Amino acid sequence: MKLACSLILAVGLAGGYVTETQAQRSAKTSSREIVGTIDSLSGSRLLIRTRTGGRVRVDALAAMAGGRSAVLFVGRAVDVVGTVDTAGVLHAATIWRVKDSPALWPPDR
């Protein structure tokens, strides 16, 4: 009986540790959403021009492989959600088409 209680306590503590580590990890990732026009496209690499004229490098591999990407064409407007790495590349989790008019785009975040 004592062994069973110790085992349950150990499993409970280990589960709490994993949850805390996951929360710390997600706090460190920088989630972003940008909307813009595709300036260039090479494989899964995109260069997006935002409404303000800035450029954002995007790696679309995960979104494409997971079936969470629209068909991509240069000149088309897209909304990209993902995380930014230390080099400033946005790793897309999802990419979808939006209207070509910047006035209709949601704000970047």
N, C-alpha and C positions, 0 to 999 in steps of 0.2 A: 504494500500500500504506500509506504513512504517513498519507494522508488518511483512509483507511478506519479505521485504528486511532484516529485523533483523533476521528472521528465516533462510533465505538463508545464511547470514553471519555466524550465529551460527553453521549451519550444515557444512559450508566450514571450519571453524576453528576447529571444532571437527574432521573432516576428516583428516586435517593436523596433528593433535595431534596423532591420531591413527597411521598414517604412520610413524611419528617420533619414536614412541614407538616400532613399529615393527622393524625399522632399528636398533635401539639401542639393541634390543633383539638379532637380528641375528648377530650383531657385537660381542656380548658376547659369542655366541656359537662357539665351536671349531670344524669346519668341518674337517674330515680326510678321507683319502683313504689309505688303506693298502692292500698289497698283500702277501699271505703266504699260508702255508699248515695247514690244520686243525689237531691239535694235539689231541684234545679231544672234545667230543660232548655229551651234556646232556640236552635234551629238546631243549630249544632255546638258551642255553648258549654254546659258543664255546671258545676254546683256540687256537689262531692262532700263528704259529711260522713264523716269518718274514725271509726274505733272509739273514739278519744279525744275526739270531739266537735269537732275542728278542721275547718275548711272549706278545700277546695282548689279553685281555679278551673282548669278544664280546657278546652283547645281541642281538639276531637275531629276537626277537618276532615281532617287528613292520614290518620288511621286510617279514617275513613268513606270518603274518596275512594279509598283503597287496598284497600278490602274487608277491613280488619283490625279491624272493630268489630262487636260484637254489636248487636242491635236494642236501643235504649235507651229506658227508661221511668222516670219519676219513681218513687222508692220501691224500685227494684231495686238489688241489690248488684253492684258491678263491680270488676274489677282493671284498673288503668290503668298502662301503662308508657310513658314518654316522657322528654322533656327539659324542664327548667325554664328559662324565660327570665329576664331581669333584673327583670321586673315581677312575678315569682312565679307566672306562668301555666304550668301543665304542658301541653306540646304532646304529645298522645297519639300514639304510634306504633302501639299495640295496645290494644284494650279488649275484655275478655271478661267474661261473666257468672260470678258465683260464688254459692255458697250464701248465703242471707240471714242466717245466724247468724255474728256476729263471732267466736265461739269457733273457727270453722272457717277463718277467713281467715288467709292467710300474713302474716308481719310486713311492715310497710312498710319500704322501703329507699330 
